[in-house]
Amino acid sequence: MYKELNPPSRILMGPGPSDVHPRVLKAMAMPLVGHLDPSFLQIMNETMELIRMVFETKNELTLSMSGTGSAGMETVFVNILEPGDKVIIGVNGLFGERMTDVAERCGAEVIRVEAPWGEIIQPEQIKAALEKHAGVKAVAVVHAETSTGALQPLFEISRLVHEHDALFIVDAVTSLGGIKVGIDENEVDACYSGTQKCLSAPPGLSPVTFSKRAQEALAKRTSKVQSWYLDLSMLQNYWGQERFYHHTAPISMNYALREALRLVAEEGLEQTWERHWKFGKALQAGLEAMGLSLHVAEEYRLPQLTSVRIPEGIDEAAVRKQLLEQFGIEIGGGLGALKGKVWRIGLMGYSCQPRNVLLFLSALAQVLEQHGYKTSSNESCAAMLETIYG
């Protein structure tokens, strides 16, 4: 006989998912209605307005895909790219690699522009690739590289992309709701995100947005979109005025997203960014006060995802296990080129609270000391508090 479901209570401070706001959990418990019920259609309308708010865009084609951030990634690439199209992709971490894989599966010719994991793609690299390869349809970069904690500047690359009459694609899975994305300001043509990071909702939906230029490109396709489920030519008829049935939308997840976005609107978008920057900087100050090194240079460091280099002689997996079992704190290990070399610490959405920073720094100092790394939790917490309160 199976027991009643009783998952453990955790403090989620890894690369995602983040803790879900109690109001979002409450929204998910609301009664189900049909996916074509007038009340749900109104929820869809309000959700689209709120997604535009957090993306900072007026794009008409802005909606929420049924699936996690990876579904958003596939949505963008399968709709924009056709077999034989050229696409430049910035690869400076795992998710640049994933974009490459998805684009190749579309039959596109991928031109890789690379940087070491933890560094950014320089505009000069994109410029050189555009000048070398004629007829590039799109250029794609990861705004917030979850595998490294690096923040990619967008504006200068966007300018170069449009000078060469290409579309600019941005992965904002870890950035949306945590730092400024600025779709219209940065002239981003297609962007996707996820609900489980800085938006404080469970994984399951992927907000996406497309500019008029991107929509024009979609209208000019000469081949069928390879994915029926992610084909925007049909999906926009469900989310648009026609409301034609496409698939059964995840009702409860849409409740969750609407409430999560409403929380952002209540706090204020700029105030949400400020919270992530303040407490992210405080966490980083506390880690450095322990004598730990951060993997990304300060000028390109995300506030909501910090990569910490593992001290020599420390068993990184054992530390993570101890944090989880003794303190209920989840953090992430390294991926790809950084596997075994860094811890990834998230401060996203509802997890981004000063009490979590204080608890984590104290717990990490205690665990590290048990593993033979000499540090001071007092100095670490003092550095954190000084950053927050001055």
Protein Blocks (a to p, Z undefined) as FASTA:
>chain_A
ZZdddddddddfbebdcdddfklmmmmmpccddfkbfklmmmmmmmmmmmmmmnopabfb
gcddeddfklmmmmmmmmmpcghiacddddfbfklmmmmmmmmmnopacddddddehiac
dfklmmmmmmmpghiabdcddfbafknopacdfklmmmmmmmnopacdddfklmgopacf
klmlnopabdcddfklmnopaehiacddddfklmmmmmmpcbdcfblklmmklmmmmmmm
nopafbdcdfklmmmmmmmmmmmmmnopklmmmmmmmmmmmmmmmmmmnopacfbdfklc
cfkbccddddehiafklmmmmmmmmnopacdddehjlgokaccdddehjllcfklmmmmm
mmmmmmmmmnopacdfklmmmmmmmmmnZZ
